[in-house]
Amino acid sequence: MTYDTNPPTQLMLAPDSLTFRKYRLREVRADGKFHDHIVERRLTYLGSAVDCDVVIESKTVSRHHAKIEIDRNGHKIRDLESKNGLFVNGIRVIEAYLPREATIRFGASELLFNIEDSTVEVALARDGRFGGMIGDSLEMREIFALLAKIAPTDVTALVEGESGTGKELVAEALHSHSKRASQPFVIFDCSAVPEELMESELFGHVKGAFTGATSDRIGALQEAHGGTLFIDEIGELSLEMQPKLLRALEKREVKPVGSNRRNQVDVRIIAATNRNLAKEVQAGNFREDLYFRLAVIKIVLPPLRHRAGDIPILINHFLQTLSGGDSTARVSYETMTKLQRHQWPGNVRELRNYIERAMLLSDGGKLETRFIHTPFAHGDNNAKDAVPGADDETESSVRVNYNLPFKDAKMRMIDSFENVYWRRLLSDCGGNISEAARRGGIHRKSLEYLLKKLDISAKDAGT
């Protein structure tokens, strides 16, 4: 059912900007107290998951319960297949335009919605491309405009986003569009360096500093002198190393391990993480002072499932680049529709891999779902519950049981998927929980909780 109050147009779109009204979401809590969220974003996700823009901590609220999107017709809310449904002014809705004031109910939780008089103007890029990134959605054009503005400067930037969303591409684009473009671009992956070598790899060492230090060696900061240092997976940096990095950034100097000499460095820092660093600060896992030093400009890349409208142009781009511009492959309407509905947990990287495989299997013909080998096979149209890229044995173990009620079948399939996914990943990682968590894009503690819930032994899965 669609709840429509014929609202006035709220969004004004020009080629290089858009203007819309802010709105307030007042969360009414069980104890009678309330918490206000002033929203200045065009697209806002609501749910109990920590990656939502508005987090509602309630067992009756789904992880990704609903979204509010501002378009030419007003503020539109949509249920994201939540368990307990979405209600606007007492009426259950799938999608609805919100009036100026409304009561929104999520399970047992309630939000009071109110459109403010003040407006927000957001710059948009005219071109749907920046560096190696492509996207014509408003979300990406807004990001491209921001990148174009900060690229010529030396401002430090923090890039957040799920695995495969293009964080490294952002860093490369900022470097290539800066005055440092002719100087080194150095990538330092915190998750790939053992803790005992982290200080040496970042700051360098002198001969004899430790066993195996047979000669002087500069670290990543000095290697990037004059250019840009991209610190990937900054959220993996230990609490012990964080103040040392902060000191180096503040003083713009490094002290190699085993040396008393400090060397000046001139380097632009771009950091990236697949975590929500603000949440990590609240949890005590990341220093607040380092967070603010890095997040002078914060760029949050949307997952591909939140910009499905970009999938057709991304597919066309991959078809051409992977074939050297000679691709004759075609994507059917049915396949494109299913690709746009798929959740893409691996984001743009996963989409590229699928297209590359499909091109090989289609022999230059029509790219149907059977070539892409996703869980669209076995008659399962709910891509969100599928296991992309699994082998036949794995796929067969997570088939849908159509003899069960929908909710029971869905929960059983999710449980099966989690079991198969983590057993396979742990097997590939030799039972190493930290590595499996890194590859899976979640925190180690979250994986440990999941393994306990699923009764999976990392040691047994790794053998």
Buried (B, 14 or more C-beta within 10 A) or exposed (E): EEBBEEBEEBBEEEEEEBEBBBBBBBBBEEEEEEEEBEBBBBBBBBBBBBBBBBBBEBEBBBBBBBBBBBBEBBBBBBBBBBEBBBBBBEEEBBBBBBBBEBBBBBBEBBBBBBBBEEEBEBBBBEEBBBBEBBBBBBBBBBBBBBBBEBBEBEBBBBBBBBBBBBBBBBBBBBBBBBEBEEBBBBBBBBBEBEEEEBBBBBBBBBEEBEEEBEEBBBBBBBBBBEBBBBBBBBBBBEEEBBEBBBEBBEEEBBBBBBBEEEBEBEBBBBBBBBBBBBBBBEEEBBBEEBBEBBBEBBBBBBBBBBBBBBBBBBBBBBBEEBBEEEBEBEBEEEBBEBBBBBBBBBBBBBBBBBBBBBBEBBEEEEBBBEBBBBBBBEEBEBBBBBBBBBEEEBBEEBBBEEEEEEEEBBBBBEEBBBBBBBBBBBBBBEBBBEBBBBBBBBBBEEBEEBBEEEEBEBEEBBE
